[in-house]
Structure formats: structure tokens, C-alpha cells
Amino acid sequence: MVVKITRVAILFAVLSAAAAGCQMASATDTTLPVPATDEAVAPGAKLRTAVLAGGCFWGIQDVFEHVKGVVRATSGYSGGTAATAHYEIVSSGKTGHAESVEITYDPTKITYGQLLRVFLSVGHDPTQLDRQGPDSGIQYRSVIFYRDAEQQRVAEAYLAQLRAANVFPRPIVTRVTPLQAFYEAEGYHQDYARRNPNDRYIVYNDAPKVEHLQQQFPELYR
């Protein structure tokens, strides 16, 4: 907690001066098109998981905890080793980890493609390279960590669809990377936005994402 709060205090002056920019959860206010390619879902399908990274995991977790069909969202780390999956080390930007969120969902209620649509629409800005808003470093990069060939197929097809449609004013830099492992973050990071709604970082950077979710996807919001 000390490391993150210290960073927030240092950056507050910058956040105040650039509040409008920080409140933008994506590079466009336009709701993204429905994925033309999506996962196959059979009746009675079991719960599945998706791992996504797009800046500070507090906001990504909070967004998906408000999405219908999501059973659980967990903050953590992906891209590095178990030995370095600790916040203070990940924050150095030298571990290969990205702050990530593992999303457990019911595919009969929401599909993988729909999760990606939310992620790329309101979860973060997929055109920012190795940063999100006030946070800079590869630990804040935009990544879709796929678990299997089907997730890879859906992710790559959707990014190609968005690039062809020129829905963003800048190039999409989101990586599509095989998931090696997901390591759950420390307890004080879990549900941070819900537990600390008045935290200045949450107010400026993450609360607007949930508001955009409700506005752009009322059918998915809970």
C-alpha cells in the first residue's frame, strides 16, 4: 500500500491539471463494434477464465466486477516468474510482469469476445504504449494473455477487425501473448477501488471507467 499511495501523492498535482485526459478510459467515445469472430459456447458450458492487462489493475478489476456474467475478477501479475510476482518488484518495470486481472466468467452469459469489447472500449486505452494515463512502464502495457488457440483466434481477429475499421485515432498497440501463469496479487490490492472509492487515484482514473461501462453497455452493467 505504501508504494502505490506514495506514487499517487506525487502525481496528484499532475492528475489535477490533466483530469480531463486522465478520465478518458479509451481513445474514443465510440462504442466498439461487436466482434465478428467469437468463441464457441455450448449449452451448459463450464466457467472459463480470461487474463487481461491494461494499466493499473485496480481499475480493470473494478470494471469487470460490474459486468454481468463475470463471476470473479482477481488482480495479479502475468508475464514474469513466480519469484518476482510481488508488487514492490513488479513496480520496478524489470520483471516482465504486467499488472493483470484474471476474469472468471460464465460463457453462457457473456462471451470472450464480449469481454474483449469491454476491455478495449472502456477498460483502458489500447493505443497507449507501455503506459496508461499517469502510470508509465512495461508493467502497465496493454496485453491480452490467451490461454488456448481459441482465445488467440478471437483476440487476433477482433484486433484486426478494429484496425480495419479505424475506430481509434491512433494505432492499437495491444499485444496478444500466450499466458504462462497468473499470480494473484497481494490482498490489499484486491477490490481496492470498491474499498477506497474516495482515493484520488480511483476518482480520477478508475471511477470514470465504470461510468463509461454503464453508459456504453447498459445491457451488461450490474
C-alpha positions in Angstrom: 0.0 0.0 0.0 2.8 2.4 0.9 4.3 2.3 -2.6 1.1 2.9 -4.5 -0.1 5.7 -2.2 3.2 7.4 -2.4 3.0 7.4 -6.1 -0.5 8.8 -6.1 0.6 11.6 -3.8 3.4 12.6 -6.0 1.3 12.5 -9.1 -1.8 14.3 -7.7 -0.7 17.7 -9.0 -0.3 16.3 -12.5 -3.7 14.5 -12.2 -5.4 17.7 -11.1 -4.0 19.6 -14.1 -4.9 16.9 -16.6 -8.0 15.5 -15.0 -10.0 15.5 -18.3 -7.4 13.5 -20.0 -7.0 11.0 -17.2 -10.7 10.4 -17.1 -10.7 9.1 -20.6 -10.9 5.3 -20.3 -10.3 4.8 -24.0 -9.0 6.6 -27.1 -12.5 7.2 -28.4 -16.1 7.8 -27.1 -17.5 5.5 -29.8 -18.7 2.1 -28.6 -16.7 -0.5 -30.5 -18.3 -2.9 -32.9 -19.4 -6.4 -31.9 -16.7 -9.0 -32.5 -17.3 -10.7 -35.9 -15.4 -13.8 -34.5 -16.1 -15.2 -31.1 -15.7 -18.3 -29.0 -18.0 -21.3 -29.5 -20.3 -21.8 -26.5 -22.3 -25.0 -25.9 -25.3 -25.1 -23.6 -24.2 -25.8 -20.1 -20.6 -24.8 -20.7 -18.4 -24.5 -17.6 -16.9 -21.4 -16.2 -13.9 -20.1 -18.2 -11.1 -17.5 -17.4 -9.5 -14.7 -19.3 -6.4 -12.7 -18.3 -6.1 -9.1 -19.4 -3.7 -6.3 -18.7 -4.2 -2.6 -19.3 -2.6 -0.3 -16.8 -3.2 -0.3 -13.0 -5.1 -3.5 -12.1 -7.4 -1.6 -9.7 -9.4 -0.1 -12.5 -9.6 -3.2 -14.7 -10.8 -5.3 -11.8 -13.4 -2.8 -10.9 -14.8 -2.6 -14.4 -15.2 -6.3 -14.8 -16.7 -6.7 -11.3 -19.6 -4.6 -12.8 -20.1 -6.8 -15.8 -22.9 -9.3 -15.9 -21.8 -12.9 -16.4 -18.4 -12.3 -14.6 -18.2 -14.5 -11.6 -15.0 -13.1 -10.2 -12.2 -10.7 -11.1 -8.8 -11.0 -9.4 -5.8 -8.6 -9.6 -2.4 -10.2 -10.2 0.7 -10.4 -12.3 1.4 -12.1 -15.6 4.5 -12.2 -17.9 7.2 -12.9 -15.4 8.2 -15.6 -12.9 6.7 -16.6 -9.5 9.8 -15.3 -7.7 9.2 -11.7 -9.0 5.4 -11.7 -8.7 5.4 -9.1 -5.9 4.2 -5.6 -6.1 7.3 -3.8 -5.0 9.4 -5.7 -7.5 6.9 -5.5 -10.4 6.8 -1.8 -9.9 10.4 -1.6 -11.0 9.4 -2.5 -14.5 12.2 -5.0 -14.8 10.3 -8.3 -14.1 8.5 -8.8 -17.4 5.2 -8.8 -15.4 2.2 -6.7 -16.3 -0.4 -5.8 -13.7 -3.1 -8.1 -14.9 -6.6 -9.3 -14.0 -7.9 -12.8 -14.2 -11.6 -12.8 -15.1 -13.7 -15.9 -14.3 -16.9 -15.8 -16.4 -19.9 -17.8 -17.4 -19.7 -18.2 -21.2 -23.4 -18.8 -21.4 -24.0 -15.3 -20.2 -21.0 -13.4 -21.7 -18.5 -14.5 -24.2 -14.8 -14.0 -24.5 -15.3 -11.6 -27.4 -17.7 -9.5 -25.4 -15.1 -9.3 -22.6 -12.6 -8.0 -25.1 -15.0 -5.5 -26.4 -15.5 -4.1 -22.9 -11.8 -4.2 -22.2 -10.9 -2.3 -25.4 -13.8 0.1 -25.1 -13.8 1.3 -21.5 -11.3 -0.7 -19.6 -8.2 1.1 -20.9 -6.7 2.9 -23.9 -5.3 0.3 -26.3 -3.3 3.0 -28.1 -1.0 3.9 -25.2 2.3 2.1 -25.4 3.7 0.8 -22.1 1.6 3.2 -20.1 -1.9 4.2 -19.1 -2.7 7.7 -18.0 -0.3 8.7 -15.3 1.3 5.3 -15.0 4.4 4.6 -17.1 6.4 1.4 -17.6 6.0 -2.0 -19.3 4.2 -3.2 -16.2 1.3 -1.1 -17.4 1.3 -2.3 -21.0 -1.8 -3.4 -22.9 -1.9 -7.2 -23.2 -4.4 -10.0 -24.0 -2.9 -13.1 -22.4 -4.5 -16.1 -24.2 -5.0 -19.5 -22.6 -5.6 -21.5 -25.7 -5.8 -21.4 -29.5 -9.4 -20.3 -29.5 -8.7 -17.3 -27.3 -5.8 -16.4 -29.5 -8.0 -16.7 -32.6 -10.7 -14.5 -31.2 -8.3 -11.8 -29.9 -6.3 -11.5 -33.1 -9.4 -11.5 -35.2 -11.0 -8.7 -33.1 -7.9 -6.5 -33.1 -7.7 -7.0 -36.9 -11.4 -6.0 -37.2 -10.8 -2.8 -35.2 -7.7 -1.8 -37.1 -9.5 -2.3 -40.4 -12.4 -0.2 -39.2 -10.1 2.6 -38.0 -12.1 3.0 -34.8 -9.2 4.6 -32.9 -7.4 7.8 -33.8 -4.1 6.2 -33.1 -2.6 2.7 -33.8 -3.7 -0.1 -31.4 -0.6 -1.4 -29.5 -2.2 -4.2 -27.6 -0.1 -7.3 -27.5 -1.6 -10.8 -27.9 0.6 -13.1 -25.8 0.4 -16.7 -24.6 -0.4 -17.0 -20.9 2.4 -18.7 -19.0 1.0 -18.2 -15.5 -1.2 -15.8 -13.4 -0.1 -14.9 -9.9 -2.6 -13.4 -7.6 -1.6 -10.0 -6.2 -1.4 -9.1 -2.5 -4.6 -8.9 -0.5 -4.5 -5.2 -0.2 -4.8 -4.8 -3.9 -8.0 -6.9 -4.2 -11.2 -4.9 -4.7 -9.2 -1.7 -4.0 -11.5 0.6 -6.0 -14.6 -0.7 -4.2 -13.0 -0.4 -0.8 -11.4 3.0 -1.4 -13.9 4.9 -3.6 -12.6 8.3 -2.4 -8.9 7.6 -3.2 -7.8 10.4 -5.5 -6.3 7.9 -7.9 -9.6 6.0 -8.1 -11.7 9.1 -8.5 -9.6 10.5 -11.4 -8.6 7.3 -13.2 -10.9 4.4 -12.4 -14.4 5.6 -11.4 -14.9 7.1 -14.9 -14.3 3.7 -16.5 -17.2 2.2 -14.5 -19.3 5.2 -15.5 -18.4 4.7 -19.2 -19.3 1.0 -18.8 -22.8 1.8 -17.6 -23.2 4.4 -20.4 -21.9 2.3 -23.3 -23.0 -1.1 -22.2 -26.2 -0.8 -20.1 -27.2 -4.3 -21.0 -24.0 -5.7 -19.4 -23.8 -3.4 -16.4 -24.7 -4.6 -12.9 
